[in-house]
Amino acid sequence: MDLSKQLEFFDPAALRNEEVHIIGLGAIGSAVADLLAHMGVNNIHLYDFDTIEEHNLANQNYTLNDIGNTKVLATATKINEINTETTITLHEKGWRPNSQLSGYIFLCVDNIDIRRAIVEENEYNTQIKAMFDFRLGLQDAQHYACSWEEHDNIKKFLSTMNFTHAEAKEAMPVSACGTTLSVIPTVRAIVALGMSNWINFVKTGKLKTIILMNAFTYQITAF
């Protein structure tokens, strides 16, 4: 893959072939996978148990030709169409307890209880470099990140997940017929910010632990 347009700014060789795990391949996860592929990341694990339906096309990185395929297989195909040198490991049952995680973890599953369980199980996993989490609303979204070098940071990261999936679902905006509302500008905006945060961490070891943004009022706050 010809990466001449970015190499002076970001060289994926800096990852030293560290694994990147994307857990959940819905709106956020499929966009994360697309950006990682374009940046030349070549060791990616994909986790999802779901298949693609027509309603997924509005805010996820899939096309009509993908309907009926599993999200892991469709995403793997798209990655290889961008970079044939990528090593991709498929986890077609999604994340399961005792999954072997290492390197960089992107938490993109749309269930806060599962995200919390992943963090709790890996609280003392020294093979992990950092975790990157995303929370998606309609116009607004949040990104949380944590370096795994200091345990106090992990505890703070966990504290941002101190609510249930049912509570999160209740707070989401829905249509008159009960469909959860989501638009792709919000998805792409928070993913771009989260991926920039990840690149900065790979390059410098520094990151923003919280990024809050509204894609339609153009407000961004980072800590």
TITI-116741 format. One record per residue: residue number from 1; residue in three letters; chain; x, y, z of N, C-alpha, C in turn. Coordinates in Angstrom, 2 decimals, decimal comma. Last residue first. Example, Ala and Ser with C-alpha at 12.3 -4.5 7.8 and 13.67 -1.06 7.14 Angstrom:
// TITI-116741
> pos:code:unit:nxx:nyy:nzz:caxx:cayy:cazz:cxx:cyy:czz
> 2:SER:A:12,85:-2,25:7,08:13,67:-1,06:7,14:12,90:0,03:7,87
> 1:ALA:A:13,19:-5,69:7,80:12,30:-4,50:7,80:13,20:-3,30:7,80
***
This chain:
// TITI-116741
> pos:code:unit:nxx:nyy:nzz:caxx:cayy:cazz:cxx:cyy:czz
> 223:PHE:A:-10,45:17,08:27,22:-9,72:17,13:28,49:-8,55:16,16:28,44
> 222:ALA:A:-12,31:19,08:24,93:-11,41:17,95:25,18:-10,64:18,18:26,46
> 221:THR:A:-15,15:19,91:23,08:-14,42:20,10:24,32:-13,58:18,87:24,57
> 220:ILE:A:-16,73:21,50:20,44:-15,83:20,41:20,82:-15,12:20,80:22,11
> 219:GLN:A:-19,50:22,37:18,46:-18,84:22,51:19,76:-18,00:21,27:20,06
> 218:TYR:A:-21,18:22,48:16,28:-19,75:22,68:16,08:-19,00:22,92:17,39
> 217:THR:A:-23,73:21,79:16,19:-23,48:23,12:16,75:-21,99:23,46:16,75
> 216:PHE:A:-23,46:19,34:15,02:-24,33:20,29:14,36:-24,28:21,69:14,97
> 215:ALA:A:-21,91:17,61:16,50:-21,59:17,74:15,08:-22,39:18,83:14,38
> 214:ASN:A:-20,50:18,16:19,49:-21,80:18,21:18,84:-21,54:18,53:17,37
> 213:MET:A:-18,42:16,36:21,83:-18,64:17,18:20,65:-20,09:17,12:20,19
> 212:LEU:A:-15,79:15,66:24,02:-17,23:15,86:23,88:-17,47:16,74:22,66
> 211:ILE:A:-13,36:13,51:25,07:-13,69:14,47:24,02:-15,21:14,49:23,89
> 210:ILE:A:-11,06:12,58:27,53:-12,47:12,82:27,23:-12,57:13,83:26,09
> 209:THR:A:-8,32:12,25:27,49:-9,12:11,20:28,12:-10,61:11,36:27,84
> 208:LYS:A:-6,04:12,61:24,94:-7,14:13,27:25,62:-8,03:12,17:26,20
> 207:LEU:A:-2,63:11,46:25,34:-3,97:11,44:24,76:-4,92:12,31:25,55
> 206:LYS:A:0,74:10,52:24,54:-0,21:11,41:25,22:-1,56:11,31:24,53
> 205:GLY:A:2,56:9,17:23,06:2,23:8,60:24,37:1,24:9,43:25,14
> 204:THR:A:3,11:10,04:20,49:3,67:10,80:21,61:3,46:10,17:22,98
> 203:LYS:A:2,05:8,28:18,55:3,21:9,10:18,24:3,89:9,68:19,47
> 202:VAL:A:-0,13:7,06:19,78:0,91:6,22:19,18:2,20:7,02:18,98
> 201:PHE:A:-1,58:9,39:20,45:-1,07:8,51:21,50:0,06:7,62:20,96
> 200:ASN:A:-2,22:10,43:17,95:-1,39:11,22:18,85:-0,80:10,35:19,96
> 199:ILE:A:-3,89:8,33:17,08:-2,63:8,62:16,38:-1,69:9,42:17,27
> 198:TRP:A:-6,02:8,60:18,94:-5,22:7,38:18,89:-3,88:7,62:18,21
> 197:ASN:A:-7,01:11,11:18,22:-6,53:10,89:19,59:-5,62:9,66:19,64
> 196:SER:A:-7,86:10,55:15,66:-6,78:11,52:15,86:-6,16:11,37:17,24
> 195:MET:A:-9,93:8,81:16,32:-8,77:8,28:15,61:-7,59:9,24:15,69
> 194:GLY:A:-11,70:10,59:17,60:-11,14:9,47:18,33:-9,91:8,89:17,66
> 193:LEU:A:-12,33:12,32:15,47:-11,67:12,84:16,67:-11,01:11,72:17,48
> 192:ALA:A:-13,54:10,49:13,71:-12,36:11,25:13,29:-11,60:11,79:14,50
> 191:VAL:A:-15,72:9,67:15,28:-14,68:8,70:14,91:-13,41:9,42:14,47
> 190:ILE:A:-17,20:12,00:15,42:-16,60:11,49:16,66:-15,53:10,45:16,36
> 189:ALA:A:-17,86:12,32:12,65:-17,16:13,37:13,39:-16,49:12,81:14,64
> 188:ARG:A:-19,25:10,03:11,88:-17,94:10,30:11,28:-17,15:11,34:12,07
> 187:VAL:A:-21,58:10,29:13,53:-20,71:9,11:13,57:-19,31:9,46:13,08
> 186:THR:A:-22,66:12,71:12,67:-22,23:12,57:14,06:-21,27:11,40:14,21
> 185:PRO:A:-23,24:12,07:9,97:-22,28:13,12:10,28:-21,77:13,04:11,73
> 184:ILE:A:-25,21:9,92:10,15:-23,82:9,62:9,87:-22,86:10,79:10,09
> 183:VAL:A:-27,46:9,68:12,91:-27,11:10,24:11,60:-25,60:10,15:11,40
> 182:SER:A:-30,11:8,03:14,57:-28,67:8,19:14,41:-28,40:8,72:13,01
> 181:LEU:A:-32,62:6,92:16,82:-32,20:7,85:15,78:-30,68:7,99:15,77
> 180:THR:A:-34,38:3,91:17,23:-33,30:4,76:17,71:-32,77:5,62:16,57
> 179:THR:A:-37,88:3,80:16,77:-36,55:3,50:16,21:-35,51:4,46:16,77
> 178:GLY:A:-40,48:4,43:17,55:-39,60:3,76:18,50:-38,23:3,38:17,98
> 177:CYS:A:-42,02:5,97:15,95:-42,32:4,53:15,95:-41,34:3,72:16,80
> 176:ALA:A:-40,96:8,46:16,25:-42,33:8,25:16,72:-42,68:6,77:16,77
> 175:SER:A:-37,51:7,74:17,23:-38,54:8,25:16,34:-39,92:7,98:16,93
> 174:VAL:A:-35,45:8,70:20,04:-36,12:7,71:19,20:-37,16:8,40:18,33
> 173:PRO:A:-32,38:9,30:21,76:-33,54:9,82:21,04:-34,12:8,76:20,11
> 172:MET:A:-31,48:7,60:24,80:-31,28:7,80:23,37:-32,53:8,37:22,71
> 171:ALA:A:-32,05:6,96:27,39:-31,64:8,34:27,12:-31,46:8,63:25,64
> 170:GLU:A:-32,56:4,27:27,35:-33,67:5,16:27,67:-33,34:6,61:27,33
> 169:LYS:A:-30,02:3,26:26,94:-31,01:3,14:25,88:-32,18:4,09:26,10
> 168:ALA:A:-28,86:3,75:29,43:-28,32:4,40:28,23:-29,34:4,39:27,11
> 167:GLU:A:-30,39:2,08:31,05:-30,40:3,52:31,30:-29,90:4,28:30,07
> 166:ALA:A:-29,69:-0,41:29,95:-31,09:0,02:29,93:-31,20:1,53:30,14
> 165:HIS:A:-26,98:-0,51:30,53:-27,39:-0,45:29,13:-28,83:0,04:29,03
> 164:THR:A:-26,24:1,60:33,39:-26,59:0,34:32,73:-26,95:0,57:31,27
> 163:PHE:A:-23,25:3,21:34,64:-24,69:3,19:34,36:-24,97:1,93:33,56
> 162:ASN:A:-20,46:4,01:34,69:-21,24:3,70:35,89:-22,74:3,89:35,65
> 161:MET:A:-18,37:4,54:33,06:-19,32:3,52:32,63:-20,27:3,12:33,75
> 160:THR:A:-16,53:6,15:34,14:-17,36:6,77:33,11:-18,43:5,81:32,61
> 159:SER:A:-15,08:4,47:35,76:-16,11:5,31:36,41:-17,00:6,01:35,39
> 158:LEU:A:-13,19:3,38:34,06:-14,33:2,56:34,47:-15,45:3,41:35,05
> 157:PHE:A:-11,43:5,56:34,04:-12,07:5,12:32,80:-13,32:4,29:33,12
> 156:LYS:A:-10,55:5,49:36,66:-11,30:6,66:36,19:-12,07:6,33:34,92
> 155:LYS:A:-9,20:3,04:36,59:-10,33:3,22:37,51:-11,19:4,42:37,08
> 154:ILE:A:-7,20:3,67:34,78:-8,18:2,64:34,42:-9,42:2,76:35,31
> 153:ASN:A:-5,71:5,52:36,22:-6,39:5,94:34,99:-7,48:4,96:34,59
> 152:ASP:A:-4,67:3,90:38,21:-5,61:4,96:38,58:-6,39:5,46:37,37
> 151:HIS:A:-2,83:2,34:36,82:-4,08:1,74:37,25:-5,12:2,78:37,66
> 150:GLU:A:-1,16:3,21:33,90:-1,42:3,57:35,29:-2,80:3,09:35,71
> 149:GLU:A:-1,11:2,19:31,31:0,13:2,18:32,10:-0,11:2,44:33,58
> 148:TRP:A:-3,12:2,29:29,47:-3,15:1,18:30,41:-1,91:1,12:31,31
> 147:SER:A:-4,89:5,27:28,76:-3,63:4,54:28,69:-3,62:3,49:29,79
> 146:CYS:A:-8,07:5,77:27,47:-7,30:5,47:28,68:-6,03:4,73:28,32
> 145:ALA:A:-10,87:7,80:26,45:-9,67:7,03:26,17:-8,85:6,85:27,44
> 144:TYR:A:-14,00:8,51:25,00:-13,22:8,34:26,22:-12,02:7,46:25,90
> 143:HIS:A:-16,19:10,66:23,35:-15,09:9,72:23,19:-14,29:9,71:24,48
> 142:GLN:A:-19,59:11,28:22,46:-18,48:11,38:23,40:-17,44:10,31:23,08
> 141:ALA:A:-21,90:13,36:20,62:-21,23:12,10:20,89:-20,07:12,35:21,84
> 140:ASP:A:-24,93:14,76:19,19:-23,75:14,80:20,04:-23,15:13,40:20,21
> 139:GLN:A:-27,12:14,20:17,67:-26,23:15,29:17,22:-24,92:15,29:17,98
> 138:LEU:A:-27,53:11,54:18,92:-28,03:11,94:17,61:-27,14:13,04:17,02
> 137:GLY:A:-24,76:9,75:20,35:-26,11:10,28:20,42:-26,61:10,60:19,02
> 136:LEU:A:-22,46:7,32:21,35:-23,08:8,01:20,23:-24,49:8,46:20,55
> 135:ARG:A:-19,29:6,90:22,60:-20,71:6,93:22,96:-21,42:7,83:21,95
> 134:PHE:A:-16,33:4,90:22,58:-17,18:5,88:21,90:-18,61:5,75:22,39
> 133:ASP:A:-12,96:4,39:23,69:-14,39:4,12:23,80:-15,17:5,24:23,13
> 132:PHE:A:-9,97:2,77:23,71:-10,64:3,93:23,15:-12,13:3,60:23,02
> 131:MET:A:-7,12:1,80:25,65:-8,47:1,55:25,16:-9,12:2,87:24,74
> 130:ALA:A:-3,70:0,70:25,33:-4,72:1,71:25,60:-6,05:1,22:25,08
> 129:LYS:A:-2,08:-1,63:25,50:-1,47:-0,30:25,49:-2,49:0,78:25,91
> 128:ILE:A:-2,07:-4,78:27,12:-2,85:-3,70:26,48:-2,10:-2,38:26,60
> 127:GLN:A:-0,67:-6,51:28,62:-0,43:-6,57:27,17:-1,17:-5,46:26,42
> 126:THR:A:-1,46:-6,49:31,22:-0,29:-5,67:30,88:0,04:-5,70:29,39
> 125:ASN:A:-4,44:-6,38:32,64:-3,83:-6,97:31,46:-2,68:-6,08:30,98
> 124:TYR:A:-6,06:-5,61:34,69:-4,65:-5,86:35,01:-3,91:-6,53:33,84
> 123:GLU:A:-8,54:-5,30:33,45:-8,03:-4,22:34,30:-6,54:-4,37:34,58
> 122:ASN:A:-10,03:-6,95:31,88:-8,67:-6,64:31,44:-8,00:-5,55:32,27
> 121:GLU:A:-12,53:-7,12:33,03:-11,77:-8,36:32,84:-10,30:-8,08:32,52
> 120:GLU:A:-13,29:-4,40:32,94:-13,09:-5,07:34,23:-12,26:-6,34:34,07
> 119:VAL:A:-13,54:-4,01:30,15:-12,56:-3,25:30,93:-12,26:-3,96:32,25
> 118:ILE:A:-15,61:-5,80:29,55:-14,32:-5,91:28,87:-13,23:-5,20:29,69
> 117:ALA:A:-17,70:-4,82:31,14:-17,18:-6,17:31,39:-15,81:-6,36:30,75
> 116:ARG:A:-18,16:-2,35:29,89:-17,68:-2,39:31,27:-17,06:-3,75:31,60
> 115:ARG:A:-19,12:-3,28:27,43:-17,89:-2,48:27,49:-17,30:-2,49:28,90
> 114:ILE:A:-21,46:-4,55:28,28:-20,38:-5,34:27,67:-19,08:-4,57:27,72
> 113:ASP:A:-22,88:-2,34:29,21:-22,59:-3,44:30,13:-21,46:-4,31:29,59
> 112:ILE:A:-23,24:-0,75:26,99:-22,31:-0,28:28,01:-21,96:-1,40:29,00
> 111:ASN:A:-23,37:-1,55:23,73:-23,90:-2,01:25,01:-22,89:-1,66:26,10
> 110:ASP:A:-22,44:-1,51:21,06:-23,47:-0,58:21,52:-24,16:-1,06:22,79
> 109:VAL:A:-18,89:-1,54:20,66:-20,13:-2,29:20,83:-21,18:-1,37:21,46
> 108:CYS:A:-16,46:-0,39:20,56:-17,48:0,17:19,67:-18,80:-0,59:19,75
> 107:LEU:A:-13,46:0,16:21,72:-14,73:-0,32:22,25:-15,86:0,35:21,47
> 106:PHE:A:-10,45:-0,81:20,61:-11,51:0,15:20,30:-12,84:-0,45:20,72
> 105:ILE:A:-7,28:-1,26:21,90:-8,64:-1,77:21,92:-9,61:-0,64:21,63
> 104:TYR:A:-4,01:-2,22:21,12:-4,96:-1,12:21,17:-6,38:-1,65:21,00
> 103:GLY:A:-2,45:-4,85:22,80:-2,26:-3,69:21,92:-3,29:-2,61:22,17
> 102:SER:A:-4,83:-7,52:23,35:-3,52:-6,88:23,51:-3,43:-5,69:22,57
> 101:LEU:A:-6,90:-10,13:24,59:-6,75:-8,78:24,06:-5,35:-8,26:24,31
> 100:GLN:A:-8,51:-13,00:24,25:-7,13:-12,54:24,45:-6,94:-11,18:23,78
> 99:SER:A:-11,47:-13,58:26,10:-10,85:-13,24:24,82:-9,46:-12,65:25,09
> 98:ASN:A:-12,75:-13,97:28,49:-11,46:-14,65:28,29:-10,92:-14,51:26,88
> 97:PRO:A:-16,03:-13,51:27,18:-15,10:-13,53:28,31:-13,90:-14,40:28,00
> 96:ARG:A:-16,14:-12,35:23,77:-16,54:-13,31:24,78:-15,57:-13,22:25,96
> 95:TRP:A:-17,25:-10,34:21,08:-16,39:-10,51:22,24:-16,98:-11,51:23,21
> 94:GLY:A:-18,48:-12,33:18,27:-18,30:-11,12:19,04:-17,33:-11,34:20,17
> 93:LYS:A:-18,37:-14,51:16,77:-19,30:-14,58:17,90:-19,23:-13,31:18,74
> 92:GLU:A:-16,38:-14,08:14,95:-17,76:-14,00:14,47:-18,80:-14,21:15,56
> 91:HIS:A:-13,67:-12,61:14,61:-14,30:-13,17:15,82:-15,81:-13,06:15,60
> 90:LEU:A:-10,92:-12,76:12,41:-12,36:-12,60:12,59:-12,84:-13,31:13,86
> 89:THR:A:-8,09:-10,93:11,73:-8,60:-12,06:12,50:-10,07:-11,82:12,80
> 88:ILE:A:-6,03:-9,96:9,10:-7,31:-9,75:9,77:-7,73:-11,04:10,46
> 87:THR:A:-3,34:-8,21:7,94:-3,70:-9,48:8,57:-4,96:-9,24:9,41
> 86:THR:A:-2,99:-6,39:4,94:-3,53:-6,43:6,31:-3,81:-7,87:6,75
> 85:GLU:A:-2,29:-6,14:2,35:-1,25:-6,60:3,26:-1,75:-6,75:4,70
> 84:THR:A:-4,23:-4,96:0,84:-4,16:-6,42:0,80:-3,13:-6,99:1,76
> 83:ASN:A:-6,21:-2,43:1,53:-4,84:-2,83:1,81:-4,76:-4,35:1,88
> 82:ILE:A:-8,78:-2,19:0,41:-7,96:-1,00:0,60:-6,49:-1,39:0,74
> 81:GLU:A:-9,78:-4,70:0,40:-9,89:-3,94:-0,85:-9,07:-2,66:-0,79
> 80:ASN:A:-9,47:-5,39:3,04:-8,56:-5,98:2,07:-8,64:-5,31:0,70
> 79:ILE:A:-11,61:-3,93:4,13:-10,24:-3,63:4,53:-9,26:-4,16:3,49
> 78:LYS:A:-13,79:-5,23:2,93:-13,54:-3,83:2,63:-12,12:-3,43:3,00
> 77:THR:A:-13,55:-7,77:4,12:-13,48:-7,63:2,66:-13,14:-6,19:2,28
> 76:ALA:A:-13,99:-7,14:6,80:-12,71:-7,70:6,38:-12,50:-7,54:4,88
> 75:THR:A:-16,67:-6,34:6,65:-15,64:-5,37:7,03:-14,26:-5,85:6,61
> 74:ALA:A:-17,91:-8,76:5,95:-18,04:-7,59:5,07:-16,95:-6,56:5,37
> 73:LEU:A:-17,22:-10,32:8,20:-16,76:-10,71:6,86:-16,83:-9,52:5,90
> 72:VAL:A:-18,44:-8,94:10,31:-17,00:-9,18:10,34:-16,49:-9,50:8,94
> 71:LYS:A:-21,14:-8,90:9,61:-20,40:-7,64:9,65:-18,90:-7,87:9,65
> 70:THR:A:-22,26:-11,32:7,21:-21,87:-10,96:8,57:-21,05:-9,67:8,52
> 69:ASN:A:-24,77:-10,49:4,74:-23,45:-10,97:5,14:-23,19:-10,62:6,60
> 68:GLY:A:-27,18:-9,18:4,39:-27,21:-10,62:4,60:-25,87:-11,21:4,98
> 67:ILE:A:-25,80:-6,67:2,38:-26,97:-7,13:3,14:-27,00:-8,65:3,19
> 66:ASP:A:-23,80:-5,78:0,73:-23,40:-6,43:1,99:-24,58:-7,02:2,75
> 65:ASN:A:-24,85:-4,41:-1,39:-24,25:-5,73:-1,67:-23,87:-6,49:-0,40
> 64:LEU:A:-25,51:-1,96:-0,25:-26,57:-2,92:-0,57:-26,02:-4,32:-0,80
> 63:THR:A:-22,86:-1,42:2,19:-23,61:-1,12:0,97:-24,69:-2,18:0,76
> 62:TYR:A:-21,49:0,19:5,17:-21,87:-0,97:4,36:-22,69:-0,52:3,16
> 61:ASN:A:-20,86:1,66:7,61:-20,00:1,63:6,43:-20,24:0,37:5,59
> 60:GLN:A:-23,92:3,21:8,76:-22,80:2,29:8,89:-22,06:2,17:7,57
> 59:ASN:A:-26,27:4,61:8,50:-25,21:5,21:9,33:-24,00:4,30:9,52
> 58:ALA:A:-27,85:3,33:6,55:-27,98:4,77:6,74:-26,82:5,36:7,52
> 57:LEU:A:-27,58:0,58:6,58:-26,87:1,33:5,55:-26,87:2,83:5,81
> 56:ASN:A:-29,16:-0,78:8,36:-27,79:-0,46:8,78:-27,10:0,49:7,80
> 55:HIS:A:-31,52:-1,47:7,15:-31,53:-0,25:7,96:-30,14:0,14:8,46
> 54:GLU:A:-30,87:-3,91:5,91:-31,00:-2,70:5,10:-30,95:-1,43:5,94
> 53:GLU:A:-28,30:-5,62:7,82:-29,66:-5,44:7,35:-29,77:-4,09:6,65
> 52:ILE:A:-25,73:-7,93:8,42:-26,09:-6,61:7,91:-27,51:-6,62:7,37
> 51:THR:A:-25,43:-9,73:11,54:-25,45:-9,65:10,08:-26,01:-8,30:9,65
> 50:ASP:A:-23,25:-10,01:14,45:-24,46:-9,59:13,73:-24,29:-9,69:12,22
> 49:PHE:A:-21,16:-10,31:16,10:-21,95:-11,52:15,84:-23,09:-11,25:14,88
> 48:ASP:A:-17,79:-9,14:15,99:-19,23:-8,85:15,89:-19,95:-10,14:15,55
> 47:TYR:A:-14,56:-7,97:15,81:-15,51:-8,68:16,67:-16,93:-8,22:16,37
> 46:LEU:A:-11,36:-8,24:14,35:-12,73:-7,74:14,20:-13,70:-8,61:15,00
> 45:HIS:A:-8,04:-7,17:14,53:-9,02:-8,15:14,97:-10,40:-7,52:14,91
> 44:ILE:A:-5,28:-6,44:12,43:-6,58:-6,01:12,97:-7,44:-7,22:13,33
> 43:ASN:A:-2,59:-5,22:11,31:-2,87:-6,36:12,20:-4,15:-6,05:12,98
> 42:ASN:A:-1,91:-2,91:9,87:-1,89:-4,22:9,20:-2,09:-5,43:10,10
> 41:VAL:A:-2,78:0,31:8,83:-2,65:-0,59:9,98:-2,82:-2,02:9,50
> 40:GLY:A:-3,10:2,20:6,84:-2,10:1,17:6,66:-1,88:0,28:7,86
> 39:MET:A:-5,11:4,04:6,81:-3,84:4,46:7,41:-2,78:3,37:7,39
> 38:HIS:A:-7,24:2,64:5,77:-6,65:3,69:4,95:-5,31:4,17:5,50
> 37:ALA:A:-7,79:1,03:8,03:-7,34:0,42:6,77:-6,65:1,46:5,90
> 36:LEU:A:-8,67:2,92:9,88:-7,45:2,16:10,16:-6,89:1,54:8,89
> 35:LEU:A:-11,05:3,76:8,61:-9,94:4,70:8,79:-8,63:3,97:9,06
> 34:ASP:A:-12,56:1,37:8,70:-12,27:2,02:7,43:-11,08:2,96:7,55
> 33:ALA:A:-12,80:0,88:11,45:-12,09:-0,08:10,60:-11,68:0,56:9,27
> 32:VAL:A:-14,36:3,10:12,19:-13,02:2,94:12,74:-12,19:2,01:11,84
> 31:ALA:A:-16,73:2,41:10,86:-16,00:3,61:10,46:-14,57:3,58:10,97
> 30:SER:A:-17,49:0,13:12,24:-17,22:0,01:10,80:-16,47:1,23:10,27
> 29:GLY:A:-17,82:1,23:14,86:-16,77:0,25:14,58:-16,46:0,11:13,10
> 28:ILE:A:-20,05:3,05:14,62:-18,71:3,48:15,03:-17,64:2,50:14,56
> 27:ALA:A:-22,16:1,35:13,57:-21,85:2,67:13,02:-20,41:3,09:13,34
> 26:GLY:A:-20,73:-1,82:14,22:-21,88:-1,05:13,80:-21,43:0,29:13,24
> 25:LEU:A:-18,98:-3,74:15,23:-18,80:-3,23:13,87:-20,06:-2,57:13,34
> 24:GLY:A:-17,16:-4,60:18,04:-18,40:-4,01:17,58:-18,20:-3,34:16,23
> 23:ILE:A:-14,01:-3,91:18,67:-15,08:-4,72:19,26:-16,41:-4,04:18,98
> 22:ILE:A:-11,05:-4,20:17,22:-12,27:-3,39:17,08:-13,44:-4,25:17,53
> 21:HIS:A:-7,71:-4,17:18,11:-8,96:-4,90:18,25:-10,13:-3,93:18,14
> 20:VAL:A:-4,54:-4,47:16,82:-5,62:-3,51:17,04:-6,93:-4,30:17,04
> 19:GLU:A:-1,26:-5,52:17,84:-2,62:-5,80:17,41:-3,55:-4,63:17,70
> 18:GLU:A:1,82:-4,22:16,62:0,88:-4,40:17,73:-0,51:-4,66:17,17
> 17:ASN:A:3,80:-3,74:14,75:2,88:-4,86:14,51:2,00:-5,18:15,72
> 16:ARG:A:4,79:-1,29:15,51:5,61:-2,49:15,71:4,75:-3,75:15,66
> 15:LEU:A:3,69:1,15:15,09:2,91:0,22:15,91:3,70:-1,04:16,25
> 14:ALA:A:5,28:2,39:13,27:5,47:2,77:14,67:4,69:1,86:15,62
> 13:ALA:A:4,33:1,67:10,84:5,42:0,85:11,37:5,71:1,18:12,83
> 12:PRO:A:2,59:3,66:10,09:2,05:2,54:10,85:3,12:1,57:11,36
> 11:ASP:A:3,49:6,93:10,44:3,98:5,70:9,85:3,45:4,52:10,66
> 10:PHE:A:2,43:10,12:9,90:2,13:8,91:10,66:2,56:7,68:9,87
> 9:PHE:A:3,94:12,09:8,48:3,13:12,44:9,66:2,84:11,23:10,53
> 8:GLU:A:5,23:10,91:6,45:6,00:11,89:7,23:5,24:12,33:8,47
> 7:LEU:A:3,18:9,28:5,37:4,29:8,69:6,12:5,08:9,69:6,95
> 6:GLN:A:1,03:10,13:3,79:0,94:10,29:5,24:2,21:9,93:6,01
> 5:LYS:A:1,50:9,75:1,11:0,81:10,97:1,50:0,80:11,20:3,01
> 4:SER:A:2,63:7,20:0,90:3,51:8,36:0,80:2,83:9,66:1,24
> 3:LEU:A:1,70:4,63:1,04:1,31:5,55:2,12:2,12:6,85:2,08
> 2:ASP:A:0,62:2,16:-0,91:1,40:3,38:-1,02:0,89:4,39:0,01
> 1:MET:A:0,85:-1,20:0,00:0,00:0,00:0,00:0,88:1,24:0,00
***
